[in-house]
Structures are given as C-alpha cells and as structure tokens.
Amino acid sequence: MPEKDFFEMVYQVVRLIPKGRVTSYGAIATYLGAKGSSRVVGYAMNGAHRVKPKVPAHRVVNRNGLLTGKHHFETPYAMQELLEKEKIRVKEDKVVNFKQLFWDPSFELKL
C-alpha cells in the first residue's frame, strides 16, 4: 500500500478520536493491520498540520502517554495546551490518567 494511502487511513482514524480522549501511535497501527508500524503513524502525525480536513494530532501520544510529538507543533507547549482545552491533564509531558483516557480504535471501531 502506498505511504500516502496509509497516511490518509491514519488521519481518518485520528479524526474519530473523541474530544477528551487520547490514543497511541501503536494502537492506530494495530487497528490498521500494520502492527509494528507505530513509527510510520508518527511520520503521518508529523505532517498532519498540512492536511484538510483538520486532524487532531494532539490526541495521539506514545504508548506510555508521553507527548513525544510535541516538537512538531507550532510551539513546544501547543500540544499540551490543546489537550488541556479538552480537560486532559498533562504533567511533565505525560497524560495524567492515561489508562482511563485511552481510546483504543481496535475496541471502539469495527473494521
């Protein structure tokens, strides 16, 4: 599958993450049948700011709830600020209550 098509599938999943919830790069990759491709999902998120309709990339964090993609936003604090607007607490670059806020597309969505 061409990378562009995979990126578009990633964006479609990310657009479905509800406000106030987060998921991980790996959970998206697994849902799309590409387990082990979390880094490619990260590459897709790096370019998400150029995509329309809008992709809420701030809702995608690493498997431990860390804001590893924060450097790809306009400022180093933009990702955290966007999460906090959705009532998601972040402390030391990590989502507080990550397990409770985790949205698993493999569970939430049916292929």
Secondary structure, DSSP 8 states (H G I E B T S, - for coil): --HHHHHHHHHHHHTTS-TT-BEEHHHHHHHTT-TT-HHHHHHHHHTGGG-SS---GGGEE-TTSB-TTGGGSSSTTHHHHHHHHTT--EETTEETTHHHHB--HHHH---
